[in-house]
Amino acid sequence: MSESVWNDVDDYFTTLLALSDDVLTAALRDSEAAGLPSINVTPAQGKLLQLLAQIQGARRILEIGTLGGYSTIWLGRALPADGRLITLEYDPVHAGVARGNLARAGLDGIAEVRVGPALESLAALAKEEPDPFDLVFIDADKVNNPPYVEWALRLTRPGSLIVLDNVVRDGRVVDPAGEDPAVRGTRAALELVSGHPKLTATALQTVGGKGYDGFALARVLP
């Protein structure tokens, strides 16, 4: 089956289920105009994140990897008016685009973009002793996926949900001899999740507008 069929199905779902609007379209447009890479989640994936956050009853969300704020908008829309979303972005240009997109979406009072290396931002965040996050979405540099999972565990509570994006890597995740740092980081994170006594998890393959990939879901246990 060709990738064009995957794209057609994605487009069908986006139209049928009204998975886009002017705000989301503008976020993608401004991200492209600023030269950001087109690696954001698809509309269907964004809606899935929103539904997961709503099912979770999330009031506090942590996102590692902001890009232009497209997924941040989906997650922010799941929060109540007094909810809080902290999103971490390495690139100041990306962060600036994201702030503009979040302001247009009316989420600048809920979502805070923090700029800098995510591991440093996570350490600083932990020192603030914040209330636990109900959902953590990890979608940043894959080589650091293992420490991101460790930090997610430190900053959540029993019952929280951790979502790890891009875990299939076009199928390359199955190759134990692969030398791609992104694949190795992804494999290490999955192995960490698999063997951790405080996590129960699954992973799913996906196809669509972003090709062949997938995500892992992990629930924090007592």
C-alpha positions as semicolon CSV with decimal commas, in nm:
position;residue;x (nm);y (nm);z (nm)
1;M;0,000;0,000;0,000
2;S;0,142;0,338;-0,101
3;E;0,210;0,639;0,118
4;S;-0,032;0,837;-0,098
5;V;-0,313;0,621;0,040
6;W;-0,196;0,692;0,395
7;N;-0,207;1,065;0,317
8;D;-0,552;1,037;0,159
9;V;-0,687;0,861;0,468
10;D;-0,534;1,126;0,695
11;D;-0,695;1,399;0,484
12;Y;-1,029;1,215;0,496
13;F;-1,021;1,190;0,874
14;T;-0,913;1,554;0,907
15;T;-1,208;1,669;0,696
16;L;-1,468;1,426;0,831
17;L;-1,386;1,481;1,197
18;A;-1,317;1,856;1,164
19;L;-0,964;1,817;1,294
20;S;-0,844;2,158;1,185
21;D;-0,950;2,521;1,220
22;D;-0,817;2,866;1,139
23;V;-0,597;2,882;1,450
24;L;-0,431;2,547;1,384
25;T;-0,390;2,625;1,014
26;A;-0,228;2,958;1,101
27;A;0,008;2,785;1,344
28;L;0,132;2,556;1,068
29;R;0,153;2,846;0,822
30;D;0,359;3,064;1,054
31;S;0,586;2,774;1,147
32;E;0,657;2,708;0,780
33;A;0,712;3,078;0,709
34;A;0,969;3,091;0,989
35;G;1,158;2,798;0,840
36;L;1,071;2,546;1,109
37;P;1,096;2,180;1,003
38;S;0,767;2,013;0,915
39;I;0,787;1,751;1,190
40;N;0,481;1,848;1,392
41;V;0,214;1,592;1,474
42;T;-0,069;1,542;1,224
43;P;-0,418;1,678;1,302
44;A;-0,538;1,327;1,391
45;Q;-0,242;1,278;1,625
46;G;-0,299;1,619;1,780
47;K;-0,663;1,532;1,846
48;L;-0,549;1,205;2,002
49;L;-0,324;1,396;2,241
50;Q;-0,615;1,624;2,330
51;L;-0,844;1,328;2,395
52;L;-0,581;1,151;2,606
53;A;-0,541;1,462;2,818
54;Q;-0,918;1,497;2,855
55;I;-0,964;1,129;2,943
56;Q;-0,684;1,171;3,194
57;G;-0,864;1,469;3,346
58;A;-0,536;1,654;3,318
59;R;-0,491;1,986;3,490
60;R;-0,113;2,006;3,452
61;I;0,074;1,905;3,137
62;L;0,446;1,901;3,059
63;E;0,563;1,896;2,698
64;I;0,927;1,829;2,611
65;G;0,982;1,967;2,261
66;T;0,765;2,258;2,149
67;L;0,863;2,329;1,787
68;G;0,603;2,584;1,669
69;G;0,347;2,505;1,935
70;Y;0,108;2,303;1,717
71;S;0,086;2,006;1,953
72;T;0,093;2,251;2,243
73;I;-0,232;2,404;2,118
74;W;-0,398;2,063;2,103
75;L;-0,284;1,983;2,457
76;G;-0,369;2,326;2,591
77;R;-0,725;2,300;2,461
78;A;-0,775;1,997;2,685
79;L;-0,704;2,194;3,001
80;P;-0,953;2,380;3,221
81;A;-0,929;2,757;3,251
82;D;-0,709;2,724;3,560
83;G;-0,490;2,451;3,408
84;R;-0,118;2,480;3,345
85;L;0,102;2,366;3,058
86;I;0,479;2,403;3,056
87;T;0,652;2,332;2,727
88;L;1,030;2,315;2,681
89;E;1,205;2,426;2,361
90;Y;1,576;2,443;2,282
91;D;1,561;2,686;1,989
92;P;1,473;3,050;2,066
93;V;1,334;3,102;1,714
94;H;1,102;2,804;1,752
95;A;0,998;2,932;2,094
96;G;0,912;3,274;1,953
97;V;0,693;3,122;1,684
98;A;0,525;2,900;1,943
99;R;0,449;3,194;2,171
100;G;0,283;3,377;1,886
101;N;0,078;3,073;1,792
102;L;-0,028;3,014;2,152
103;A;-0,130;3,378;2,192
104;R;-0,344;3,355;1,878
105;A;-0,505;3,042;2,023
106;G;-0,586;3,227;2,346
107;L;-0,363;2,993;2,545
108;D;-0,084;3,229;2,647
109;G;-0,235;3,250;2,996
110;I;-0,221;2,872;3,035
111;A;0,087;2,766;2,839
112;E;0,440;2,876;2,927
113;V;0,729;2,824;2,684
114;R;1,067;2,778;2,852
115;V;1,378;2,809;2,637
116;G;1,703;2,614;2,672
117;P;1,839;2,260;2,670
118;A;1,555;2,044;2,797
119;L;1,767;1,855;3,050
120;E;1,871;2,185;3,208
121;S;1,513;2,314;3,201
122;L;1,389;1,993;3,364
123;A;1,646;2,019;3,642
124;A;1,546;2,379;3,704
125;L;1,179;2,284;3,700
126;A;1,235;2,011;3,957
127;K;1,400;2,263;4,191
128;E;1,074;2,459;4,188
129;E;0,904;2,154;4,344
130;P;0,597;2,189;4,122
131;D;0,275;1,997;4,171
132;P;0,291;1,668;3,979
133;F;0,207;1,670;3,611
134;D;-0,087;1,458;3,497
135;L;0,047;1,406;3,145
136;V;0,394;1,436;2,991
137;F;0,443;1,445;2,614
138;I;0,800;1,372;2,504
139;D;0,878;1,481;2,148
140;A;1,228;1,628;2,144
141;D;1,580;1,509;2,055
142;K;1,557;1,131;2,061
143;V;1,908;1,067;2,189
144;N;1,798;1,205;2,526
145;N;1,475;1,006;2,545
146;P;1,598;0,789;2,838
147;P;1,671;1,084;3,071
148;Y;1,350;1,251;2,957
149;V;1,157;0,944;3,072
150;E;1,344;0,951;3,403
151;W;1,257;1,316;3,454
152;A;0,896;1,249;3,357
153;L;0,880;0,990;3,634
154;R;1,020;1,236;3,885
155;L;0,770;1,505;3,790
156;T;0,453;1,295;3,777
157;R;0,236;1,095;4,019
158;P;0,078;0,750;4,025
159;G;-0,184;0,750;3,750
160;S;-0,006;1,004;3,531
161;L;0,040;0,933;3,161
162;I;0,368;0,958;2,970
163;V;0,351;0,974;2,589
164;L;0,670;0,912;2,392
165;D;0,651;1,009;2,025
166;N;0,837;0,875;1,719
167;V;0,925;0,533;1,857
168;V;0,914;0,334;1,530
169;R;1,158;0,539;1,320
170;D;1,043;0,388;0,988
171;G;1,087;0,043;1,140
172;R;1,453;0,096;1,228
173;V;1,376;0,061;1,599
174;V;1,393;-0,319;1,564
175;D;1,762;-0,313;1,463
176;P;1,980;-0,362;1,773
177;A;2,292;-0,291;1,568
178;G;2,167;0,039;1,429
179;E;2,403;0,331;1,483
180;D;2,157;0,618;1,438
181;P;2,166;0,807;1,771
182;A;1,792;0,876;1,747
183;V;1,714;0,507;1,709
184;R;1,952;0,410;1,987
185;G;1,799;0,669;2,218
186;T;1,451;0,546;2,135
187;R;1,544;0,181;2,196
188;A;1,707;0,271;2,527
189;A;1,397;0,461;2,637
190;L;1,167;0,173;2,544
191;E;1,390;-0,072;2,731
192;L;1,384;0,160;3,033
193;V;1,005;0,176;3,021
194;S;0,976;-0,200;2,974
195;G;1,184;-0,284;3,277
196;H;1,069;-0,010;3,512
197;P;0,868;-0,129;3,814
198;K;0,664;0,192;3,825
199;L;0,549;0,188;3,463
200;T;0,307;-0,017;3,257
201;A;0,318;0,056;2,887
202;T;0,232;-0,025;2,529
203;A;0,346;0,102;2,190
204;L;0,156;0,145;1,864
205;Q;0,265;0,177;1,503
206;T;0,111;0,455;1,294
207;V;0,101;0,550;0,926
208;G;-0,023;0,869;0,769
209;G;0,085;1,214;0,664
210;K;0,408;1,182;0,860
211;G;0,502;0,843;0,719
212;Y;0,559;0,526;0,920
213;D;0,620;0,579;1,290
214;G;0,444;0,531;1,623
215;F;0,424;0,623;1,988
216;A;0,447;0,464;2,330
217;L;0,206;0,519;2,619
218;A;0,313;0,455;2,977
219;R;0,106;0,487;3,294
220;V;0,279;0,561;3,623
221;L;0,204;0,297;3,885
222;P;0,184;0,344;4,264
